Amino acid sequence: MDLISQIGVGGTFAVIVIKIVLDELRDRRDAARRSKLETIAQQTRDLWEWHNVNDQNGVKLWYSRRSLEDTIRKLVEIAEHQRAILERIDLHLSDLKERMKQLEQSWAE
């Protein structure tokens, strides 16, 4: 029983201090969560506003056919450029293989 009475005042003080610290940490965590949620909500509103723009015919500009056609043209240009690069790489590799064969043959002699 003496142990309980000795811990009583100190324990009560420790519990109060721990509760205050935990409440402060919880408040900070909740504020951080609220901030993140507000950021997500604002980004969602921005995205909706971007997608909600119509042209004079009532067609959403974000999904307009012209935009899609331009994007496809650019992708085709990029693919053609990559094909040309790959052809050059293939040519260089073929040349390198031929030179390696010649070098191996000269070493074999």
Backbone atoms as SQL, in Angstrom:
CREATE TABLE atoms (id INTEGER PRIMARY KEY, chain TEXT, resi INTEGER, resn TEXT, atom TEXT, x REAL, y REAL, z REAL);
INSERT INTO atoms VALUES
  (1, 'A', 1, 'MET', 'N', 0.812, -1.186, 0.000),
  (2, 'A', 1, 'MET', 'CA', 0.000, 0.000, 0.000),
  (3, 'A', 1, 'MET', 'C', 0.864, 1.262, 0.000),
  (4, 'A', 2, 'ASP', 'N', 2.019, 1.204, 0.666),
  (5, 'A', 2, 'ASP', 'CA', 2.910, 2.366, 0.684),
  (6, 'A', 2, 'ASP', 'C', 3.393, 2.705, -0.723),
  (7, 'A', 3, 'LEU', 'N', 3.624, 1.673, -1.505),
  (8, 'A', 3, 'LEU', 'CA', 4.096, 1.888, -2.857),
  (9, 'A', 3, 'LEU', 'C', 3.057, 2.651, -3.680),
  (10, 'A', 4, 'ILE', 'N', 1.796, 2.303, -3.520),
  (11, 'A', 4, 'ILE', 'CA', 0.732, 2.962, -4.271),
  (12, 'A', 4, 'ILE', 'C', 0.624, 4.433, -3.848),
  (13, 'A', 5, 'SER', 'N', 0.726, 4.697, -2.567),
  (14, 'A', 5, 'SER', 'CA', 0.621, 6.095, -2.120),
  (15, 'A', 5, 'SER', 'C', 1.841, 6.902, -2.536),
  (16, 'A', 6, 'GLN', 'N', 3.014, 6.278, -2.606),
  (17, 'A', 6, 'GLN', 'CA', 4.206, 6.985, -3.043),
  (18, 'A', 6, 'GLN', 'C', 4.144, 7.293, -4.540),
  (19, 'A', 7, 'ILE', 'N', 3.626, 6.357, -5.290),
  (20, 'A', 7, 'ILE', 'CA', 3.511, 6.565, -6.729),
  (21, 'A', 7, 'ILE', 'C', 2.357, 7.493, -7.033),
  (22, 'A', 8, 'GLY', 'N', 1.411, 7.610, -6.167),
  (23, 'A', 8, 'GLY', 'CA', 0.187, 8.364, -6.408),
  (24, 'A', 8, 'GLY', 'C', 0.416, 9.771, -6.919),
  (25, 'A', 9, 'VAL', 'N', 1.160, 10.595, -6.210),
  (26, 'A', 9, 'VAL', 'CA', 1.372, 11.974, -6.627),
  (27, 'A', 9, 'VAL', 'C', 2.260, 12.035, -7.864),
  (28, 'A', 10, 'GLY', 'N', 3.366, 11.322, -7.833),
  (29, 'A', 10, 'GLY', 'CA', 4.275, 11.308, -8.978),
  (30, 'A', 10, 'GLY', 'C', 3.625, 10.665, -10.184),
  (31, 'A', 11, 'GLY', 'N', 2.908, 9.578, -9.976),
  (32, 'A', 11, 'GLY', 'CA', 2.231, 8.889, -11.071),
  (33, 'A', 11, 'GLY', 'C', 1.146, 9.758, -11.678),
  (34, 'A', 12, 'THR', 'N', 0.397, 10.423, -10.808),
  (35, 'A', 12, 'THR', 'CA', -0.657, 11.318, -11.311),
  (36, 'A', 12, 'THR', 'C', -0.046, 12.432, -12.143),
  (37, 'A', 13, 'PHE', 'N', 1.048, 13.008, -11.641),
  (38, 'A', 13, 'PHE', 'CA', 1.729, 14.072, -12.393),
  (39, 'A', 13, 'PHE', 'C', 2.228, 13.541, -13.737),
  (40, 'A', 14, 'ALA', 'N', 2.834, 12.336, -13.720),
  (41, 'A', 14, 'ALA', 'CA', 3.350, 11.744, -14.949),
  (42, 'A', 14, 'ALA', 'C', 2.218, 11.483, -15.942),
  (43, 'A', 15, 'VAL', 'N', 1.084, 10.993, -15.451),
  (44, 'A', 15, 'VAL', 'CA', -0.057, 10.726, -16.326),
  (45, 'A', 15, 'VAL', 'C', -0.561, 12.022, -16.942),
  (46, 'A', 16, 'ILE', 'N', -0.616, 13.083, -16.154),
  (47, 'A', 16, 'ILE', 'CA', -1.081, 14.379, -16.667),
  (48, 'A', 16, 'ILE', 'C', -0.118, 14.896, -17.736),
  (49, 'A', 17, 'VAL', 'N', 1.184, 14.814, -17.474),
  (50, 'A', 17, 'VAL', 'CA', 2.174, 15.281, -18.443),
  (51, 'A', 17, 'VAL', 'C', 2.084, 14.455, -19.728),
  (52, 'A', 18, 'ILE', 'N', 1.981, 13.143, -19.584),
  (53, 'A', 18, 'ILE', 'CA', 1.877, 12.276, -20.757),
  (54, 'A', 18, 'ILE', 'C', 0.614, 12.594, -21.543),
  (55, 'A', 19, 'LYS', 'N', -0.497, 12.834, -20.840),
  (56, 'A', 19, 'LYS', 'CA', -1.749, 13.168, -21.526),
  (57, 'A', 19, 'LYS', 'C', -1.618, 14.478, -22.296),
  (58, 'A', 20, 'ILE', 'N', -0.983, 15.464, -21.697),
  (59, 'A', 20, 'ILE', 'CA', -0.796, 16.752, -22.382),
  (60, 'A', 20, 'ILE', 'C', 0.069, 16.575, -23.631),
  (61, 'A', 21, 'VAL', 'N', 1.154, 15.822, -23.490),
  (62, 'A', 21, 'VAL', 'CA', 2.045, 15.587, -24.632),
  (63, 'A', 21, 'VAL', 'C', 1.305, 14.826, -25.735),
  (64, 'A', 22, 'LEU', 'N', 0.586, 13.772, -25.367),
  (65, 'A', 22, 'LEU', 'CA', -0.145, 12.991, -26.368),
  (66, 'A', 22, 'LEU', 'C', -1.234, 13.824, -27.045),
  (67, 'A', 23, 'ASP', 'N', -1.919, 14.674, -26.288),
  (68, 'A', 23, 'ASP', 'CA', -2.933, 15.548, -26.888),
  (69, 'A', 23, 'ASP', 'C', -2.299, 16.506, -27.893),
  (70, 'A', 24, 'GLU', 'N', -1.139, 17.045, -27.543),
  (71, 'A', 24, 'GLU', 'CA', -0.444, 17.963, -28.447),
  (72, 'A', 24, 'GLU', 'C', -0.014, 17.241, -29.723),
  (73, 'A', 25, 'LEU', 'N', 0.537, 16.047, -29.571),
  (74, 'A', 25, 'LEU', 'CA', 0.944, 15.266, -30.737),
  (75, 'A', 25, 'LEU', 'C', -0.262, 14.899, -31.601),
  (76, 'A', 26, 'ARG', 'N', -1.375, 14.543, -30.963),
  (77, 'A', 26, 'ARG', 'CA', -2.587, 14.207, -31.704),
  (78, 'A', 26, 'ARG', 'C', -3.102, 15.423, -32.468),
  (79, 'A', 27, 'ASP', 'N', -3.053, 16.594, -31.841),
  (80, 'A', 27, 'ASP', 'CA', -3.494, 17.814, -32.519),
  (81, 'A', 27, 'ASP', 'C', -2.618, 18.120, -33.738),
  (82, 'A', 28, 'ARG', 'N', -1.320, 17.944, -33.594),
  (83, 'A', 28, 'ARG', 'CA', -0.412, 18.181, -34.723),
  (84, 'A', 28, 'ARG', 'C', -0.683, 17.201, -35.862),
  (85, 'A', 29, 'ARG', 'N', -0.888, 15.932, -35.494),
  (86, 'A', 29, 'ARG', 'CA', -1.174, 14.919, -36.505),
  (87, 'A', 29, 'ARG', 'C', -2.493, 15.231, -37.225),
  (88, 'A', 30, 'ASP', 'N', -3.507, 15.609, -36.452),
  (89, 'A', 30, 'ASP', 'CA', -4.800, 15.942, -37.050),
  (90, 'A', 30, 'ASP', 'C', -4.692, 17.163, -37.957),
  (91, 'A', 31, 'ALA', 'N', -3.882, 18.149, -37.562),
  (92, 'A', 31, 'ALA', 'CA', -3.691, 19.340, -38.396),
  (93, 'A', 31, 'ALA', 'C', -2.994, 18.966, -39.698),
  (94, 'A', 32, 'ALA', 'N', -2.019, 18.074, -39.609),
  (95, 'A', 32, 'ALA', 'CA', -1.319, 17.629, -40.818),
  (96, 'A', 32, 'ALA', 'C', -2.283, 16.877, -41.738),
  (97, 'A', 33, 'ARG', 'N', -3.137, 16.045, -41.157),
  (98, 'A', 33, 'ARG', 'CA', -4.121, 15.319, -41.964),
  (99, 'A', 33, 'ARG', 'C', -5.108, 16.288, -42.616),
  (100, 'A', 34, 'ARG', 'N', -5.564, 17.269, -41.857),
  (101, 'A', 34, 'ARG', 'CA', -6.489, 18.254, -42.420),
  (102, 'A', 34, 'ARG', 'C', -5.831, 19.003, -43.565),
  (103, 'A', 35, 'SER', 'N', -4.562, 19.354, -43.383),
  (104, 'A', 35, 'SER', 'CA', -3.838, 20.060, -44.437),
  (105, 'A', 35, 'SER', 'C', -3.738, 19.200, -45.696),
  (106, 'A', 36, 'LYS', 'N', -3.413, 17.922, -45.526),
  (107, 'A', 36, 'LYS', 'CA', -3.328, 17.023, -46.674),
  (108, 'A', 36, 'LYS', 'C', -4.689, 16.872, -47.349),
  (109, 'A', 37, 'LEU', 'N', -5.746, 16.741, -46.547),
  (110, 'A', 37, 'LEU', 'CA', -7.088, 16.605, -47.119),
  (111, 'A', 37, 'LEU', 'C', -7.506, 17.872, -47.858),
  (112, 'A', 38, 'GLU', 'N', -7.151, 19.031, -47.315),
  (113, 'A', 38, 'GLU', 'CA', -7.471, 20.292, -47.995),
  (114, 'A', 38, 'GLU', 'C', -6.714, 20.392, -49.324),
  (115, 'A', 39, 'THR', 'N', -5.474, 19.941, -49.341),
  (116, 'A', 39, 'THR', 'CA', -4.686, 19.945, -50.576),
  (117, 'A', 39, 'THR', 'C', -5.314, 19.027, -51.616),
  (118, 'A', 40, 'ILE', 'N', -5.702, 17.831, -51.197),
  (119, 'A', 40, 'ILE', 'CA', -6.342, 16.892, -52.117),
  (120, 'A', 40, 'ILE', 'C', -7.652, 17.459, -52.637),
  (121, 'A', 41, 'ALA', 'N', -8.433, 18.073, -51.744),
  (122, 'A', 41, 'ALA', 'CA', -9.708, 18.658, -52.163),
  (123, 'A', 41, 'ALA', 'C', -9.486, 19.776, -53.180),
  (124, 'A', 42, 'GLN', 'N', -8.482, 20.621, -52.958),
  (125, 'A', 42, 'GLN', 'CA', -8.194, 21.709, -53.898),
  (126, 'A', 42, 'GLN', 'C', -7.731, 21.157, -55.240),
  (127, 'A', 43, 'GLN', 'N', -6.888, 20.148, -55.226),
  (128, 'A', 43, 'GLN', 'CA', -6.427, 19.540, -56.470),
  (129, 'A', 43, 'GLN', 'C', -7.587, 18.899, -57.228),
  (130, 'A', 44, 'THR', 'N', -8.509, 18.290, -56.503),
  (131, 'A', 44, 'THR', 'CA', -9.689, 17.689, -57.131),
  (132, 'A', 44, 'THR', 'C', -10.557, 18.763, -57.768),
  (133, 'A', 45, 'ARG', 'N', -10.750, 19.885, -57.063),
  (134, 'A', 45, 'ARG', 'CA', -11.524, 20.997, -57.636),
  (135, 'A', 45, 'ARG', 'C', -10.844, 21.535, -58.893),
  (136, 'A', 46, 'ASP', 'N', -9.520, 21.692, -58.841),
  (137, 'A', 46, 'ASP', 'CA', -8.780, 22.179, -60.015),
  (138, 'A', 46, 'ASP', 'C', -8.945, 21.226, -61.198),
  (139, 'A', 47, 'LEU', 'N', -8.807, 19.945, -60.937),
  (140, 'A', 47, 'LEU', 'CA', -8.950, 18.953, -62.005),
  (141, 'A', 47, 'LEU', 'C', -10.350, 19.009, -62.603),
  (142, 'A', 48, 'TRP', 'N', -11.359, 19.138, -61.770),
  (143, 'A', 48, 'TRP', 'CA', -12.731, 19.224, -62.264),
  (144, 'A', 48, 'TRP', 'C', -12.905, 20.482, -63.121),
  (145, 'A', 49, 'GLU', 'N', -12.337, 21.595, -62.676),
  (146, 'A', 49, 'GLU', 'CA', -12.458, 22.835, -63.445),
  (147, 'A', 49, 'GLU', 'C', -11.772, 22.710, -64.803),
  (148, 'A', 50, 'TRP', 'N', -10.618, 22.063, -64.846),
  (149, 'A', 50, 'TRP', 'CA', -9.906, 21.881, -66.113),
  (150, 'A', 50, 'TRP', 'C', -10.732, 21.029, -67.076),
  (151, 'A', 51, 'HIS', 'N', -11.365, 19.992, -66.549),
  (152, 'A', 51, 'HIS', 'CA', -12.122, 19.074, -67.394),
  (153, 'A', 51, 'HIS', 'C', -13.520, 19.591, -67.724),
  (154, 'A', 52, 'ASN', 'N', -13.985, 20.603, -67.074),
  (155, 'A', 52, 'ASN', 'CA', -15.356, 21.070, -67.240),
  (156, 'A', 52, 'ASN', 'C', -15.464, 22.228, -68.234),
  (157, 'A', 53, 'VAL', 'N', -14.463, 22.475, -69.033),
  (158, 'A', 53, 'VAL', 'CA', -14.477, 23.566, -69.999),
  (159, 'A', 53, 'VAL', 'C', -15.016, 23.032, -71.328),
  (160, 'A', 54, 'ASN', 'N', -16.009, 23.738, -71.891),
  (161, 'A', 54, 'ASN', 'CA', -16.635, 23.330, -73.158),
  (162, 'A', 54, 'ASN', 'C', -16.291, 24.315, -74.267),
  (163, 'A', 55, 'ASP', 'N', -16.316, 23.819, -75.510),
  (164, 'A', 55, 'ASP', 'CA', -16.178, 24.724, -76.650),
  (165, 'A', 55, 'ASP', 'C', -17.562, 25.272, -77.020),
  (166, 'A', 56, 'GLN', 'N', -17.643, 26.012, -78.131),
  (167, 'A', 56, 'GLN', 'CA', -18.913, 26.637, -78.504),
  (168, 'A', 56, 'GLN', 'C', -19.988, 25.617, -78.865),
  (169, 'A', 57, 'ASN', 'N', -19.597, 24.389, -79.181),
  (170, 'A', 57, 'ASN', 'CA', -20.566, 23.339, -79.512),
  (171, 'A', 57, 'ASN', 'C', -20.964, 22.511, -78.294),
  (172, 'A', 58, 'GLY', 'N', -20.401, 22.826, -77.160),
  (173, 'A', 58, 'GLY', 'CA', -20.721, 22.081, -75.938),
  (174, 'A', 58, 'GLY', 'C', -19.857, 20.856, -75.714),
  (175, 'A', 59, 'VAL', 'N', -18.847, 20.679, -76.572),
  (176, 'A', 59, 'VAL', 'CA', -17.942, 19.541, -76.430),
  (177, 'A', 59, 'VAL', 'C', -16.848, 19.909, -75.440),
  (178, 'A', 60, 'LYS', 'N', -16.562, 18.981, -74.553),
  (179, 'A', 60, 'LYS', 'CA', -15.510, 19.227, -73.567),
  (180, 'A', 60, 'LYS', 'C', -14.176, 19.412, -74.284),
  (181, 'A', 61, 'LEU', 'N', -13.493, 20.500, -74.001),
  (182, 'A', 61, 'LEU', 'CA', -12.210, 20.779, -74.655),
  (183, 'A', 61, 'LEU', 'C', -11.150, 19.761, -74.280),
  (184, 'A', 62, 'TRP', 'N', -11.225, 19.268, -73.075),
  (185, 'A', 62, 'TRP', 'CA', -10.214, 18.320, -72.605),
  (186, 'A', 62, 'TRP', 'C', -10.202, 17.073, -73.485),
  (187, 'A', 63, 'TYR', 'N', -11.369, 16.704, -73.991),
  (188, 'A', 63, 'TYR', 'CA', -11.498, 15.487, -74.781),
  (189, 'A', 63, 'TYR', 'C', -11.729, 15.761, -76.259),
  (190, 'A', 64, 'SER', 'N', -11.363, 16.939, -76.700),
  (191, 'A', 64, 'SER', 'CA', -11.669, 17.296, -78.083),
  (192, 'A', 64, 'SER', 'C', -10.901, 16.415, -79.062),
  (193, 'A', 65, 'ARG', 'N', -11.503, 16.205, -80.208),
  (194, 'A', 65, 'ARG', 'CA', -10.918, 15.360, -81.239),
  (195, 'A', 65, 'ARG', 'C', -9.612, 15.961, -81.770),
  (196, 'A', 66, 'ARG', 'N', -9.579, 17.276, -81.931),
  (197, 'A', 66, 'ARG', 'CA', -8.374, 17.932, -82.443),
  (198, 'A', 66, 'ARG', 'C', -7.189, 17.681, -81.516),
  (199, 'A', 67, 'SER', 'N', -7.421, 17.788, -80.234),
  (200, 'A', 67, 'SER', 'CA', -6.352, 17.547, -79.272),
  (201, 'A', 67, 'SER', 'C', -5.855, 16.110, -79.373),
  (202, 'A', 68, 'LEU', 'N', -6.777, 15.185, -79.519),
  (203, 'A', 68, 'LEU', 'CA', -6.398, 13.777, -79.648),
  (204, 'A', 68, 'LEU', 'C', -5.617, 13.553, -80.938),
  (205, 'A', 69, 'GLU', 'N', -6.051, 14.171, -82.018),
  (206, 'A', 69, 'GLU', 'CA', -5.347, 14.022, -83.297),
  (207, 'A', 69, 'GLU', 'C', -3.934, 14.592, -83.210),
  (208, 'A', 70, 'ASP', 'N', -3.791, 15.746, -82.573),
  (209, 'A', 70, 'ASP', 'CA', -2.453, 16.335, -82.410),
  (210, 'A', 70, 'ASP', 'C', -1.555, 15.421, -81.591),
  (211, 'A', 71, 'THR', 'N', -2.103, 14.856, -80.548),
  (212, 'A', 71, 'THR', 'CA', -1.326, 13.959, -79.693),
  (213, 'A', 71, 'THR', 'C', -0.891, 12.722, -80.464),
  (214, 'A', 72, 'ILE', 'N', -1.792, 12.160, -81.266),
  (215, 'A', 72, 'ILE', 'CA', -1.450, 10.971, -82.055),
  (216, 'A', 72, 'ILE', 'C', -0.379, 11.309, -83.082),
  (217, 'A', 73, 'ARG', 'N', -0.488, 12.475, -83.710),
  (218, 'A', 73, 'ARG', 'CA', 0.552, 12.883, -84.672),
  (219, 'A', 73, 'ARG', 'C', 1.921, 12.978, -83.997),
  (220, 'A', 74, 'LYS', 'N', 1.940, 13.578, -82.826),
  (221, 'A', 74, 'LYS', 'CA', 3.211, 13.695, -82.104),
  (222, 'A', 74, 'LYS', 'C', 3.758, 12.327, -81.744),
  (223, 'A', 75, 'LEU', 'N', 2.887, 11.424, -81.320),
  (224, 'A', 75, 'LEU', 'CA', 3.337, 10.069, -80.983),
  (225, 'A', 75, 'LEU', 'C', 3.900, 9.353, -82.209),
  (226, 'A', 76, 'VAL', 'N', 3.277, 9.552, -83.364),
  (227, 'A', 76, 'VAL', 'CA', 3.773, 8.951, -84.597),
  (228, 'A', 76, 'VAL', 'C', 5.150, 9.516, -84.939),
  (229, 'A', 77, 'GLU', 'N', 5.311, 10.825, -84.802),
  (230, 'A', 77, 'GLU', 'CA', 6.622, 11.442, -85.069),
  (231, 'A', 77, 'GLU', 'C', 7.690, 10.867, -84.145),
  (232, 'A', 78, 'ILE', 'N', 7.339, 10.724, -82.873),
  (233, 'A', 78, 'ILE', 'CA', 8.289, 10.174, -81.900),
  (234, 'A', 78, 'ILE', 'C', 8.632, 8.736, -82.260),
  (235, 'A', 79, 'ALA', 'N', 7.629, 7.943, -82.630),
  (236, 'A', 79, 'ALA', 'CA', 7.869, 6.546, -82.998),
  (237, 'A', 79, 'ALA', 'C', 8.763, 6.461, -84.232),
  (238, 'A', 80, 'GLU', 'N', 8.543, 7.322, -85.226),
  (239, 'A', 80, 'GLU', 'CA', 9.388, 7.318, -86.421),
  (240, 'A', 80, 'GLU', 'C', 10.822, 7.698, -86.083),
  (241, 'A', 81, 'HIS', 'N', 10.978, 8.668, -85.195),
  (242, 'A', 81, 'HIS', 'CA', 12.319, 9.082, -84.773),
  (243, 'A', 81, 'HIS', 'C', 13.018, 7.929, -84.052),
  (244, 'A', 82, 'GLN', 'N', 12.291, 7.250, -83.172),
  (245, 'A', 82, 'GLN', 'CA', 12.878, 6.117, -82.455),
  (246, 'A', 82, 'GLN', 'C', 13.235, 4.985, -83.412),
  (247, 'A', 83, 'ARG', 'N', 12.402, 4.742, -84.437),
  (248, 'A', 83, 'ARG', 'CA', 12.691, 3.711, -85.427),
  (249, 'A', 83, 'ARG', 'C', 13.991, 4.040, -86.158),
  (250, 'A', 84, 'ALA', 'N', 14.160, 5.308, -86.533),
  (251, 'A', 84, 'ALA', 'CA', 15.382, 5.721, -87.236),
  (252, 'A', 84, 'ALA', 'C', 16.614, 5.513, -86.345),
  (253, 'A', 85, 'ILE', 'N', 16.471, 5.840, -85.088),
  (254, 'A', 85, 'ILE', 'CA', 17.592, 5.639, -84.154),
  (255, 'A', 85, 'ILE', 'C', 17.916, 4.156, -84.027),
  (256, 'A', 86, 'LEU', 'N', 16.879, 3.336, -83.901),
  (257, 'A', 86, 'LEU', 'CA', 17.110, 1.890, -83.788),
  (258, 'A', 86, 'LEU', 'C', 17.752, 1.320, -85.045),
  (259, 'A', 87, 'GLU', 'N', 17.382, 1.823, -86.217),
  (260, 'A', 87, 'GLU', 'CA', 18.021, 1.368, -87.453),
  (261, 'A', 87, 'GLU', 'C', 19.503, 1.710, -87.455),
  (262, 'A', 88, 'ARG', 'N', 19.833, 2.922, -86.990),
  (263, 'A', 88, 'ARG', 'CA', 21.253, 3.300, -86.920),
  (264, 'A', 88, 'ARG', 'C', 22.004, 2.425, -85.923),
  (265, 'A', 89, 'ILE', 'N', 21.374, 2.132, -84.794),
  (266, 'A', 89, 'ILE', 'CA', 22.018, 1.261, -83.799),
  (267, 'A', 89, 'ILE', 'C', 22.241, -0.119, -84.395),
  (268, 'A', 90, 'ASP', 'N', 21.228, -0.625, -85.097),
  (269, 'A', 90, 'ASP', 'CA', 21.354, -1.943, -85.728),
  (270, 'A', 90, 'ASP', 'C', 22.491, -1.952, -86.741),
  (271, 'A', 91, 'LEU', 'N', 22.592, -0.886, -87.524),
  (272, 'A', 91, 'LEU', 'CA', 23.669, -0.784, -88.513),
  (273, 'A', 91, 'LEU', 'C', 25.034, -0.797, -87.827),
  (274, 'A', 92, 'HIS', 'N', 25.155, -0.033, -86.753),
  (275, 'A', 92, 'HIS', 'CA', 26.426, 0.016, -86.026),
  (276, 'A', 92, 'HIS', 'C', 26.744, -1.341, -85.391),
  (277, 'A', 93, 'LEU', 'N', 25.721, -2.008, -84.875),
  (278, 'A', 93, 'LEU', 'CA', 25.963, -3.321, -84.285),
  (279, 'A', 93, 'LEU', 'C', 26.394, -4.336, -85.342),
  (280, 'A', 94, 'SER', 'N', 25.767, -4.275, -86.507),
  (281, 'A', 94, 'SER', 'CA', 26.160, -5.187, -87.595),
  (282, 'A', 94, 'SER', 'C', 27.606, -4.932, -87.992),
  (283, 'A', 95, 'ASP', 'N', 27.968, -3.666, -88.108),
  (284, 'A', 95, 'ASP', 'CA', 29.345, -3.307, -88.456),
  (285, 'A', 95, 'ASP', 'C', 30.304, -3.789, -87.371),
  (286, 'A', 96, 'LEU', 'N', 29.918, -3.614, -86.135),
  (287, 'A', 96, 'LEU', 'CA', 30.759, -4.039, -85.022),
  (288, 'A', 96, 'LEU', 'C', 30.931, -5.556, -85.017),
  (289, 'A', 97, 'LYS', 'N', 29.866, -6.292, -85.304),
  (290, 'A', 97, 'LYS', 'CA', 29.966, -7.752, -85.369),
  (291, 'A', 97, 'LYS', 'C', 30.921, -8.179, -86.481),
  (292, 'A', 98, 'GLU', 'N', 30.827, -7.520, -87.624),
  (293, 'A', 98, 'GLU', 'CA', 31.704, -7.841, -88.747),
  (294, 'A', 98, 'GLU', 'C', 33.165, -7.573, -88.389),
  (295, 'A', 99, 'ARG', 'N', 33.416, -6.468, -87.751),
  (296, 'A', 99, 'ARG', 'CA', 34.791, -6.140, -87.344),
  (297, 'A', 99, 'ARG', 'C', 35.311, -7.142, -86.316),
  (298, 'A', 100, 'MET', 'N', 34.434, -7.571, -85.396),
  (299, 'A', 100, 'MET', 'CA', 34.846, -8.554, -84.390),
  (300, 'A', 100, 'MET', 'C', 35.212, -9.883, -85.051),
  (301, 'A', 101, 'LYS', 'N', 34.425, -10.289, -86.065),
  (302, 'A', 101, 'LYS', 'CA', 34.747, -11.525, -86.782),
  (303, 'A', 101, 'LYS', 'C', 36.097, -11.413, -87.477),
  (304, 'A', 102, 'GLN', 'N', 36.334, -10.257, -88.106),
  (305, 'A', 102, 'GLN', 'CA', 37.614, -10.052, -88.798),
  (306, 'A', 102, 'GLN', 'C', 38.762, -10.092, -87.805),
  (307, 'A', 103, 'LEU', 'N', 38.563, -9.488, -86.649),
  (308, 'A', 103, 'LEU', 'CA', 39.604, -9.472, -85.624),
  (309, 'A', 103, 'LEU', 'C', 39.871, -10.880, -85.110),
  (310, 'A', 104, 'GLU', 'N', 38.818, -11.657, -84.897),
  (311, 'A', 104, 'GLU', 'CA', 38.988, -13.042, -84.417),
  (312, 'A', 104, 'GLU', 'C', 39.722, -13.875, -85.476),
  (313, 'A', 105, 'GLN', 'N', 39.391, -13.648, -86.739),
  (314, 'A', 105, 'GLN', 'CA', 40.068, -14.399, -87.814),
  (315, 'A', 105, 'GLN', 'C', 41.542, -14.027, -87.895),
  (316, 'A', 106, 'SER', 'N', 41.853, -12.742, -87.701),
  (317, 'A', 106, 'SER', 'CA', 43.256, -12.340, -87.768),
  (318, 'A', 106, 'SER', 'C', 44.038, -12.911, -86.581),
  (319, 'A', 107, 'TRP', 'N', 43.416, -13.073, -85.460),
  (320, 'A', 107, 'TRP', 'CA', 44.092, -13.659, -84.304),
  (321, 'A', 107, 'TRP', 'C', 44.279, -15.166, -84.481),
  (322, 'A', 108, 'ALA', 'N', 43.348, -15.774, -85.203),
  (323, 'A', 108, 'ALA', 'CA', 43.407, -17.233, -85.402),
  (324, 'A', 108, 'ALA', 'C', 44.540, -17.580, -86.350),
  (325, 'A', 109, 'GLU', 'N', 44.932, -16.687, -87.215),
  (326, 'A', 109, 'GLU', 'CA', 45.974, -16.965, -88.213),
  (327, 'A', 109, 'GLU', 'C', 47.328, -16.866, -87.631);
